[in-house]
Amino acid sequence: MTEQHLHYIWKNRLFDALLFGEEQVRVLKVGRQNICDGPDFEMARVVFGGLEWCGAVEIHLRASDWVKHGHDKDPRYDSVVLHIVMEADVEVTNTKGEVLPTALIQISPTLIHRLKDMDITSDALRCTPEMAEVPEVKWHNILDRLTVDRLRGKIMALEQRTDDGSYHTLFYHTLMRYLGAHANNDAMALVAQHLPYIYLKKHANDLIPLEAMLIGQASLISDHPRDDYEARLRDEYLFYAKKFELRPVPQGIFRKLRIRPYSYPARRLAIAASLMKQEGDIMTAVSTLDFATLEALLASSPSEYWCRHYDFGHASTRLMGGVGASTVRSLLINAIIPTAYHYHTAQGHRSKALEAIEWLTTLAAEENHIVRLFARHGVIARHASDTQALIHLYNNCCTQGLCLSCPIAPEIFRALRQGEK
């Protein structure tokens, strides 16, 4: 039995029971598996001890592996709310000296036996090498349909998570998530959930309240300010926190290790504040599909302080601007185009909604592990529209084991049948 097996069992809810003492832990959400440094799963939601906990989950074969791996001295693991093990051989603590809640995972012996004989790597595609037999034109037609499905899915998911499913809210939430420099996407999205769009809209003409609310809700403003600017934002945040009854996200959910200075969390949130201040101009460009203006607005610089600092009290040796070209492209793909599609669909402008989708075909293909996985098996993305479709296919069919629901499956069977003739 390996930790990889335990990750697979947790991710797919294959365990028989999870016990905190004699209490059954209720798992509301297993969280998102972390492929970078840090806890195994983030944003998990579990109920035990009469409370609902939201945070990271770390999984080991034995509790003593926590100390063996040095997690007791690593502040990145202070966000762990539950330590899941097969054997609770010792009591462990985090860097603050707090005893970590530990739960025993119970698994069927039959399942353990079967897993040892299986390759459960997440990079496995069950339809290889048969997928290579599907004609290229068929792939292209299916990917075009899946791109639209992904856009609609993003909009529907947002409408379920928020009271306001407007295109303004869609832009705000997607902007926040995809400004996260990948490692902090989930943390940025959580800040957006803790700070309703309407509060930012009330102060859209002033950067100071916008920065204060966004950075403050991220728990990134210290009680002991490191410079005058942080002190000013702290005073502003405390005012708005009381006025709007704001509750910040838990401390420690943002990563800084191996993050380049210009992508530090507080600075990215300041860039978000700057873009929200320009939301009126952005929405005007969305309504007219002025793509050149949108690209320029997304690349604009934050406030003067954040052009010279990457964190509070930490000046940069060089002047820094806004986000780079790759992040602008990501924001166009994941925030602007879904917003434009939603806006023009709601307005009944079908031709403009289709034009927004067509813009994806002018943007270069994204680089990520899903796109590379399909490329290894002969499915090459031509542009961003294809990569969005492949991400949708992988997340909704491949990882769920829903092979017979996959739109490629009938084409694979047809190709196999044709080969037998």
C-alpha positions as CSV (number, residue, x, y, z in Angstrom):
1,M,0.0,0.0,0.0
2,T,1.4,3.4,-1.0
3,E,0.4,7.0,-0.3
4,Q,-0.6,7.2,-4.0
5,H,-3.1,4.5,-3.3
6,L,-4.5,6.4,-0.4
7,H,-4.7,9.6,-2.4
8,Y,-6.7,7.7,-5.1
9,I,-9.0,6.2,-2.5
10,W,-9.7,9.6,-0.8
11,K,-10.1,11.4,-4.1
12,N,-12.7,8.8,-5.3
13,R,-14.3,8.3,-1.9
14,L,-13.5,4.5,-2.0
15,F,-12.9,4.2,1.8
16,D,-15.4,2.4,4.1
17,A,-15.1,4.8,7.0
18,L,-13.2,7.7,8.4
19,L,-13.0,7.8,12.2
20,F,-12.0,10.7,14.5
21,G,-11.8,8.7,17.7
22,E,-15.0,6.8,17.7
23,E,-16.8,9.5,15.7
24,Q,-17.6,9.0,12.0
25,V,-16.2,12.0,10.0
26,R,-18.6,13.3,7.4
27,V,-16.9,14.3,4.2
28,L,-18.7,17.1,2.3
29,K,-15.9,17.7,-0.2
30,V,-12.6,15.8,-0.6
31,G,-11.0,19.0,-2.0
32,R,-8.7,19.6,-4.9
33,Q,-5.6,17.5,-5.3
34,N,-2.4,19.5,-5.0
35,I,0.2,18.8,-7.7
36,C,2.6,21.4,-6.2
37,D,4.4,21.6,-2.9
38,G,2.2,21.6,0.2
39,P,-0.7,19.6,1.6
40,D,-2.1,16.7,-0.5
41,F,-5.6,18.2,-0.9
42,E,-6.8,21.7,-0.6
43,M,-10.2,23.3,0.0
44,A,-11.7,20.1,1.6
45,R,-14.8,20.3,3.8
46,V,-15.3,17.8,6.6
47,V,-17.5,17.6,9.7
48,F,-16.3,16.2,13.0
49,G,-16.3,17.3,16.6
50,G,-19.6,19.2,16.1
51,L,-18.0,21.6,13.6
52,E,-17.6,22.0,9.9
53,W,-13.9,22.5,8.8
54,C,-12.7,24.0,5.6
55,G,-9.0,23.7,4.7
56,A,-6.3,21.3,3.6
57,V,-6.1,17.6,4.1
58,E,-2.8,15.7,4.4
59,I,-2.7,11.9,3.9
60,H,0.0,9.4,5.2
61,L,0.3,5.7,5.8
62,R,1.4,6.5,9.4
63,A,1.0,9.6,11.5
64,S,4.7,9.6,12.2
65,D,5.3,10.3,8.5
66,W,4.2,13.9,9.3
67,V,7.3,14.4,11.3
68,K,9.4,12.3,9.0
69,H,8.5,14.6,6.1
70,G,9.2,17.7,8.1
71,H,5.6,19.1,8.0
72,D,5.8,20.0,11.7
73,K,8.4,22.7,10.8
74,D,6.7,23.8,7.5
75,P,4.2,26.7,7.8
76,R,2.6,25.6,4.5
77,Y,1.0,22.8,6.4
78,D,-0.5,25.0,9.0
79,S,-3.7,25.1,6.9
80,V,-4.3,21.4,7.4
81,V,-7.5,20.7,9.2
82,L,-7.4,16.9,9.2
83,H,-4.6,14.4,9.0
84,I,-5.7,11.1,7.5
85,V,-3.7,8.0,8.2
86,M,-4.0,4.2,8.3
87,E,-2.0,4.0,11.5
88,A,-2.1,6.6,14.2
89,D,1.2,5.7,15.8
90,V,2.0,9.2,17.3
91,E,0.4,12.5,18.1
92,V,1.6,15.3,15.8
93,T,1.6,19.2,15.8
94,N,2.0,22.0,13.3
95,T,4.5,24.9,13.5
96,K,2.3,26.7,16.1
97,G,2.4,23.7,18.4
98,E,-1.2,22.9,17.8
99,V,-2.2,19.2,18.0
100,L,-3.4,18.1,14.6
101,P,-6.8,16.3,14.4
102,T,-6.1,12.8,13.1
103,A,-8.6,10.4,11.5
104,L,-8.2,6.7,10.7
105,I,-9.1,5.7,7.2
106,Q,-10.7,2.2,6.9
107,I,-10.5,0.4,3.6
108,S,-11.8,-2.9,2.3
109,P,-9.0,-5.5,2.2
110,T,-10.4,-6.6,-1.2
111,L,-10.0,-3.1,-2.6
112,I,-6.4,-2.9,-1.2
113,H,-5.6,-6.1,-3.0
114,R,-7.0,-5.0,-6.3
115,L,-5.3,-1.6,-6.1
116,K,-1.9,-3.2,-5.7
117,D,-2.4,-4.9,-9.0
118,M,-3.6,-1.8,-10.8
119,D,-1.9,1.2,-12.4
120,I,-3.9,4.1,-11.0
121,T,-1.8,7.0,-12.4
122,S,-4.0,9.9,-13.2
123,D,-2.3,10.3,-16.6
124,A,-3.9,7.1,-18.0
125,L,-6.4,7.5,-20.8
126,R,-8.4,4.3,-21.1
127,C,-9.1,4.8,-24.8
128,T,-5.5,4.7,-26.0
129,P,-4.2,3.8,-28.5
130,E,-7.7,3.6,-30.1
131,M,-8.3,7.3,-30.0
132,A,-5.5,7.8,-32.6
133,E,-7.7,6.0,-35.1
134,V,-10.5,8.6,-35.0
135,P,-10.3,10.9,-38.1
136,E,-8.9,14.4,-37.4
137,V,-12.0,16.1,-38.8
138,K,-14.2,14.1,-36.3
139,W,-12.0,15.3,-33.5
140,H,-12.2,18.9,-34.6
141,N,-16.0,18.8,-34.9
142,I,-16.4,17.3,-31.4
143,L,-13.9,19.7,-29.9
144,D,-15.8,22.7,-31.3
145,R,-19.0,21.5,-29.5
146,L,-17.1,20.8,-26.3
147,T,-15.8,24.4,-26.2
148,V,-19.3,25.7,-26.1
149,D,-20.2,23.1,-23.4
150,R,-17.3,24.4,-21.3
151,L,-18.3,28.0,-21.5
152,R,-21.9,27.1,-20.6
153,G,-20.7,24.9,-17.7
154,K,-18.6,27.8,-16.3
155,I,-21.6,30.1,-16.3
156,M,-23.9,27.5,-14.8
157,A,-21.4,26.7,-12.0
158,L,-21.1,30.3,-11.1
159,E,-24.8,30.9,-11.1
160,Q,-25.1,28.0,-8.5
161,R,-22.4,29.5,-6.3
162,T,-23.6,33.1,-6.2
163,D,-26.8,35.0,-5.6
164,D,-26.1,37.1,-8.7
165,G,-25.4,35.2,-12.0
166,S,-24.8,38.4,-14.0
167,Y,-22.0,38.9,-16.4
168,H,-20.5,41.4,-13.9
169,T,-20.2,38.7,-11.3
170,L,-18.9,36.2,-13.8
171,F,-16.1,38.6,-14.8
172,Y,-15.2,39.3,-11.1
173,H,-15.0,35.6,-10.1
174,T,-13.2,34.4,-13.1
175,L,-10.8,37.4,-13.0
176,M,-9.9,36.6,-9.4
177,R,-9.4,32.9,-10.0
178,Y,-7.1,33.3,-13.0
179,L,-5.0,36.0,-11.5
180,G,-3.8,33.4,-9.0
181,A,-0.7,32.5,-11.0
182,H,-2.0,28.9,-10.9
183,A,-0.6,28.0,-7.5
184,N,-3.0,30.5,-5.8
185,N,-6.1,30.1,-8.1
186,D,-8.2,28.4,-5.5
187,A,-7.2,30.9,-2.8
188,M,-8.0,33.9,-5.0
189,A,-11.4,32.3,-5.9
190,L,-12.1,31.9,-2.2
191,V,-11.5,35.6,-1.6
192,A,-14.0,36.4,-4.3
193,Q,-16.5,34.2,-2.5
194,H,-15.9,36.0,0.8
195,L,-16.2,39.5,-0.8
196,P,-19.4,40.0,-2.8
197,Y,-19.0,42.0,-6.0
198,I,-21.6,44.6,-4.9
199,Y,-19.2,45.9,-2.1
200,L,-16.5,46.5,-4.7
201,K,-18.9,48.1,-7.1
202,K,-19.8,50.7,-4.4
203,H,-16.2,51.9,-4.4
204,A,-15.2,51.3,-8.0
205,N,-13.7,54.8,-8.3
206,D,-11.2,54.6,-5.5
207,L,-8.3,52.1,-5.5
208,I,-7.6,52.4,-1.8
209,P,-10.9,50.8,-0.6
210,L,-10.6,48.2,-3.4
211,E,-7.1,47.2,-2.4
212,A,-8.0,47.2,1.3
213,M,-11.0,45.0,0.9
214,L,-9.4,42.5,-1.5
215,I,-6.1,42.2,0.3
216,G,-7.7,42.3,3.8
217,Q,-10.2,39.6,2.9
218,A,-7.3,37.5,1.9
219,S,-5.8,37.8,5.4
220,L,-2.7,39.3,3.9
221,I,-2.7,42.6,5.9
222,S,-0.7,42.3,9.1
223,D,-1.8,43.5,12.6
224,H,1.7,44.9,12.8
225,P,2.1,47.0,9.6
226,R,5.4,46.7,7.8
227,D,5.2,50.2,6.3
228,D,2.9,53.2,6.1
229,Y,1.0,51.9,3.1
230,E,0.0,48.7,4.8
231,A,-1.0,50.7,7.9
232,R,-3.3,52.9,5.7
233,L,-4.8,49.8,4.1
234,R,-5.3,48.2,7.5
235,D,-7.3,51.2,8.7
236,E,-9.4,51.1,5.6
237,Y,-10.0,47.4,5.8
238,L,-11.1,47.5,9.4
239,F,-13.6,50.2,8.5
240,Y,-15.1,48.2,5.7
241,A,-14.9,44.9,7.5
242,K,-17.1,46.4,10.2
243,K,-19.4,48.2,7.8
244,F,-20.1,45.2,5.6
245,E,-19.6,42.5,8.3
246,L,-16.8,40.9,6.3
247,R,-15.1,37.7,7.4
248,P,-11.7,37.1,5.8
249,V,-10.5,33.7,4.5
250,P,-8.3,31.5,6.8
251,Q,-4.7,32.6,7.1
252,G,-2.1,30.5,5.4
253,I,-4.0,29.5,2.3
254,F,-1.8,31.6,-0.1
255,R,1.5,30.3,-1.3
256,K,4.6,32.4,-1.6
257,L,7.3,29.7,-1.9
258,R,8.6,29.4,-5.4
259,I,6.3,32.3,-6.5
260,R,8.1,35.0,-8.5
261,P,8.0,38.4,-6.7
262,Y,5.8,40.1,-9.3
263,S,3.2,37.3,-8.8
264,Y,3.1,37.5,-5.0
265,P,-0.5,37.3,-3.7
266,A,-0.9,40.8,-2.3
267,R,0.4,42.3,-5.5
268,R,-1.9,40.1,-7.6
269,L,-4.8,41.3,-5.5
270,A,-3.7,44.9,-6.1
271,I,-3.8,44.2,-9.8
272,A,-7.3,42.7,-9.4
273,A,-8.3,46.0,-7.6
274,S,-6.9,48.0,-10.5
275,L,-8.8,45.9,-13.0
276,M,-12.1,46.2,-11.0
277,K,-11.6,50.0,-11.0
278,Q,-11.5,49.8,-14.8
279,E,-14.5,47.4,-15.0
280,G,-16.6,50.0,-16.8
281,D,-14.1,50.3,-19.6
282,I,-13.7,46.5,-19.7
283,M,-17.4,45.9,-20.0
284,T,-17.7,48.6,-22.7
285,A,-15.1,46.7,-24.7
286,V,-16.8,43.4,-24.0
287,S,-20.1,44.8,-25.4
288,T,-18.4,45.9,-28.6
289,L,-16.0,42.9,-28.8
290,D,-13.1,45.4,-28.9
291,F,-10.4,42.8,-28.4
292,A,-7.4,45.1,-28.8
293,T,-8.7,47.4,-26.0
294,L,-9.4,44.4,-23.8
295,E,-5.8,43.1,-24.2
296,A,-4.4,46.6,-23.3
297,L,-6.7,47.0,-20.3
298,L,-5.7,43.6,-18.9
299,A,-2.0,44.4,-19.2
300,S,-2.4,47.8,-17.4
301,S,-0.3,48.5,-14.3
302,P,-1.5,48.5,-10.7
303,S,-1.2,51.5,-8.3
304,E,2.2,53.2,-7.9
305,Y,3.0,51.4,-4.6
306,W,2.7,48.0,-6.3
307,C,4.8,49.0,-9.2
308,R,7.6,49.4,-6.7
309,H,6.8,46.7,-4.1
310,Y,6.1,43.0,-4.4
311,D,4.8,42.7,-0.8
312,F,4.3,45.1,2.1
313,G,7.6,46.5,3.3
314,H,9.5,44.8,0.4
315,A,10.6,47.1,-2.4
316,S,11.5,45.8,-5.8
317,T,14.9,46.5,-7.3
318,R,13.1,47.3,-10.6
319,L,9.9,48.9,-11.7
320,M,7.1,46.3,-12.2
321,G,4.1,46.7,-14.4
322,G,0.9,44.6,-14.8
323,V,0.6,40.9,-15.6
324,G,2.7,39.3,-18.4
325,A,1.5,38.2,-21.9
326,S,0.8,34.6,-20.7
327,T,-1.5,35.8,-17.9
328,V,-3.2,38.2,-20.2
329,R,-3.9,35.3,-22.6
330,S,-5.2,33.2,-19.7
331,L,-7.5,36.0,-18.6
332,L,-8.8,36.4,-22.1
333,I,-9.5,32.7,-22.3
334,N,-11.0,32.1,-18.9
335,A,-12.5,35.5,-17.9
336,I,-13.1,37.8,-20.8
337,I,-14.4,35.4,-23.4
338,P,-16.9,33.6,-21.0
339,T,-18.1,37.0,-19.9
340,A,-18.5,38.2,-23.5
341,Y,-20.3,35.0,-24.4
342,H,-22.6,35.3,-21.4
343,Y,-23.3,39.0,-22.0
344,H,-24.2,38.6,-25.7
345,T,-26.2,35.4,-25.2
346,A,-28.3,37.2,-22.5
347,Q,-28.7,40.2,-24.9
348,G,-29.9,37.8,-27.7
349,H,-26.9,38.7,-29.8
350,R,-26.2,35.2,-31.2
351,S,-23.8,36.3,-33.9
352,K,-21.7,38.3,-31.3
353,A,-21.7,35.4,-28.9
354,L,-20.4,33.1,-31.6
355,E,-17.8,35.8,-32.5
356,A,-16.6,35.7,-28.9
357,I,-16.1,31.9,-29.1
358,E,-14.3,32.3,-32.4
359,W,-11.8,34.6,-30.7
360,L,-10.5,31.5,-28.9
361,T,-9.3,30.1,-32.3
362,T,-7.0,33.2,-32.7
363,L,-5.2,32.5,-29.3
364,A,-2.3,30.1,-29.0
365,A,-3.0,26.7,-27.4
366,E,-2.5,26.6,-23.7
367,E,0.3,24.6,-22.0
368,N,-0.8,22.3,-19.2
369,H,-0.6,18.6,-18.2
370,I,-3.9,17.8,-19.8
371,V,-3.0,19.2,-23.2
372,R,0.4,17.4,-23.1
373,L,-1.3,14.2,-22.1
374,F,-3.6,14.2,-25.2
375,A,-0.6,15.3,-27.4
376,R,1.4,12.3,-26.3
377,H,-1.5,10.2,-27.8
378,G,-1.7,12.0,-31.1
379,V,-4.4,14.6,-30.3
380,I,-2.7,18.0,-31.0
381,A,-4.5,21.2,-29.9
382,R,-4.5,23.8,-32.7
383,H,-5.5,26.8,-30.5
384,A,-7.1,27.9,-27.2
385,S,-10.5,26.7,-28.3
386,D,-9.2,23.1,-28.6
387,T,-7.4,23.3,-25.3
388,Q,-10.5,24.4,-23.5
389,A,-12.4,21.6,-25.1
390,L,-9.8,19.0,-24.1
391,I,-9.8,20.3,-20.5
392,H,-13.6,19.9,-20.4
393,L,-13.4,16.4,-21.9
394,Y,-10.8,15.3,-19.4
395,N,-12.4,16.7,-16.3
396,N,-16.0,15.6,-17.2
397,C,-15.4,12.2,-18.8
398,C,-11.8,10.9,-18.5
399,T,-11.3,11.5,-14.8
400,Q,-14.8,10.4,-14.0
401,G,-14.6,7.1,-15.8
402,L,-17.6,8.0,-17.9
403,C,-16.1,6.5,-21.1
404,L,-19.5,5.7,-22.6
405,S,-20.7,9.3,-22.1
406,C,-17.7,10.6,-24.0
407,P,-18.5,12.0,-27.4
408,I,-15.3,10.4,-28.8
409,A,-16.4,6.9,-27.8
410,P,-18.8,6.3,-30.7
411,E,-16.1,7.4,-33.1
412,I,-13.6,5.0,-31.6
413,F,-16.1,2.1,-31.9
414,R,-16.8,3.2,-35.5
415,A,-13.1,3.3,-36.3
416,L,-12.5,-0.1,-34.8
417,R,-15.5,-1.6,-36.7
418,Q,-14.2,-0.1,-39.9
419,G,-10.8,-1.6,-39.2
420,E,-12.3,-5.1,-38.9
421,K,-13.9,-4.9,-42.4
